């Protein structure tokens, strides 16, 4: 493990800000020196965090059962490592299995129908041996995780907060269920990082890049699920969406995705048949 990289990762900076600092100063060590000298324009909080030594950071990770995984090292998801702009590091709890993975995402403000469908999709993916990837958020994310875990499947939950910060708090039990089921919790951010709103769009690239296919169950005209879908398209990851009523707010985004080229998907049986068909293709890439 690079001590300097761990120290920089533990500052909780935005990925683009890290890229800018590395471009400006040339290396991780030089970035840390620039922060220490006051030559890098960072907040007092970041400057303080950058000064914490690596042994202290390793102790903090051990206290919450987390592992620091730099890009290109053992434990970093191979499928995520293929993409430009993939995270320079991840913090993980649990194991990220090298198996076909389906991201199931959608709006927090989902309908009862959408939650039921997402739960059924999660169970169908589990029955087909696929790992379910989502964001542990309210609404569609929660339902997908619950469906997969209840069916005995494996999940990866990608956080927009510190690796030890469960948001929303009511999903603490669900987080435990995911880990007990052999899944993993993943974040780009170090322990203690608050779930600030700007962190969630950047985490969506991890969801898209960690998956071999993406299903957007319900989405409004804007929102994180559509960001995930757009990133998936850029990455060459197939996107699926169930059609919905044209006058239903939660179906505006999914209907637009289908109009723009996403594959329509219907009930859980349809999803399971689709996953079974594409599993051999995915297996060649995993």
N, C-alpha and C positions, 0 to 999 in steps of 0.2 A: 504494500500500500504506500502510495506517495503521501508523506506527511504534509507537504505543501498543498497538494491537491485537496486533501481532506480539510485542511484549514480554510481554504478558499470556499469549498463547497458548504462549509458550516456557517458561512456568512449570510446565507439565504438570499443572495442577489438574484435578480431576474436573469434568465439565460442570456438575453440579448445584452444586458449590461456586462455580464462575464465575457461575452464575445468581444465587446468593445474594449474592455480593459486588457484582454490578452492581445488584441490587435495593436493597441497603443504601446504596451510595455514589453511585449514579446514572449513572456513566459509566466508560468504560475508564480515562480519565485520572485520575479521582478514585479509582478502585480502586488504581491504581499509587501515587498520592500517599499513600493510607491505608496501604498496605503499607510504604512508605518511612518514614512517621511511626510505624509500629508500632501503628496503630489497627485494622488488620485481623488477625484471628486466623489466622495462617498459620505454617507451620513456618519455622525458620531457613533451611532449604534453599530454600524458595519465595521468601522475602524476598531471599536472595542472587541467585536467578535473575531476579527481577523488576528488579533493579538493573542488569542487563546491557543495554547500549545496543543500539539497533536495527541500526546498521551491523555490529556484531559478530554479531548474530543472522543477518543476511543473508549474512555470510561463512560462517557455519556451514552454512546451507542450501545455499549454492553448493558447498561442499566435498563434500556428499553428493548433489548433483544434484537437490535438492528445491526445490519451489515452495510458497510460502504462498498459500493461496486462501481469502479471507474469503467468507462466505456472501453471495450476491447479486452476486458479481463474475464476470467472464469466467473460465471454467475450472471453476466450481463446478457439479456435476451438476444439471441442471434438475429431474430427477425427485426428487432428494433435497431440493431447495429448496421443494418443495410441502408438506412435512410439518411440523407443529408439533413442536418439540423437535429439529429437525435441527441438526447441529453448527454452531456459529458460525464455524468455520473448518476447513479441511483442510490437511494437508501432503501433497503429492503428488510422486511420481516417475513420469514417463511421462505419457501422454495418456489421459484418460477419454473414450472415444468415445461420441457421442450416438447410440447404437444400442440396439435392444431387448436387455434384459439379464436373465439368469436366474441367480438365486442357488441354488447347490447346497451344502447344508450337512448336517451329521450328526455323529455321535459320533466322538471320537478313537479309542475302543476298538471299532472296527468289525470286522465279520467279513470273511473273504475274499470272500464273496458280496457284501457291501455295498460293498467297495472296487471290485470288478469292475463292479458296477452304476453306481457313481458315475463311474467312468472312462468307461463307455459313455455315460452321460448327458452328460458333458462333451463328448465327441466328437460326440454327436447335436446338442447346442446349437450347437457350432461349425459343423457342416454346414448348419444352418439360418440361419447368419449372426448368431446371438445371442452377446453377450458373456457369459462365465461369471464370476460374482461369488462369491467365497468368502473364507475367512479364513486361508489358508496354514497351517492347523494340521495336525497328524498325522491320519491316518484318512481320513474322507470328504472333507474339504477338499482334502487333497493329491491324492487320486485324481481329483477333479473337475478340478482345475487341470491335472494330467498329461494327462487325456483330451482336454481342450480344446487344450492346447498341442501335443500330438502330432498332433492332427488339423488343425493349422494355424490354430486359432482364437485369439481374443483373450480375455484374462482381466483382471479387476481383483481384486487381493488386498488385503483390508482388515485392517490390523494392530491388535493390542491392545498395541502397544509403540511406541517411537519410530520415525519414518519410516525411520531408518537401521539399526534393530535387527531382524534376521531371527530370528524365534522360531517353531519350534525351529531351532537352528543348522544342522541337516542339510538345511534347505530353501534354503540359499544358492543352490545351482545352480538350483533351481526358480524362485526369485525372478528370477534372471538370464534364464531361459528366458521367463518372462512378459514381461519388459521387451523382450527381443529380438524377441518376437512382436508387439510394438506395443501391449502392455497397460500397466497402471499399478499402482503400489503406493500405497496410501492409508492415512493415519492421522490421527487427531485430535491426536496427541501429537508433540512436537518431538523433534529428534535426541537420542539418548542415553537416552530414557525406557525404564526397565526394564519387562518384561512382567509387571507385578504382576497377580494374579488378578482384582482388582476392575475392571480396565480392560476385560476381555473382554465382560462383559454389556453395557456401554455401547457398545462398538464394534458389537454386533449390530444396533443400530438403523440403523447406516450400511449394513450388508449388506442389511437388509430394505428400507430406503428407496431404495437404489440400484438395485433390481431391479423388473422388471415382473411377475415371477412367482418363486415360491420352491419348490424341491423339497427336502424333508427325506428323505434316503435311509435312514438308520438313526438311531434315537435311543432312549436309555433313558427311564426314567420322569421324569427331570429332566435338565437340561443346557442348554447354550447354544443348541443347534439349536431346542429348543422355545421358548426366549426369542425367537429370531429369528422363528419361526412366529407367535407371539402378536403380536409387533410388526407383522408383515406384515398380519395380519388387521385390526389396529387401523388400519393405513394403507390398507386396502382393496386390498391386493396379494393375488392368488390364491395359495393354498398347495396343493401337490401332494405326495403321499407314496405310495410303493409298499407294499402290504400285506405283512406278514411272518408267520412262524409265531407263534402266540399264546403259546408258551412260550419264545420266544427273547428274552433280555434286550434286545438291540439293536433289537427290533421293538416293544417296549411303547409307546414314544412315538409312532412312526409309526402304529400301529394306533389309538391313542387320537385322533390327529389326524384320521384318516379317520372315526372314530366321531363326532367333533365337527364334521365338515363339510368337511374337506380333500378335494380331488379325488383319487381313487385313480389312480395312474399305474403302468403295467406296464413292459415292456421299453423299450429305447432307441428302437425304431421307433414305439412308442406315444407317447413323449415328442416325437419329431420331428414326427409328424403333428399333435400338439396345438399345438406351437409354430408350425407352418406355418399352422394355423387361426387362431391368435390374433394372428399378426404384423400383419395389416392393422389390427386394433383398436389394438394397441400403437403402430403407426406414426402413428396420428392423435394420440397423446398425446405422442410424443417431440418 
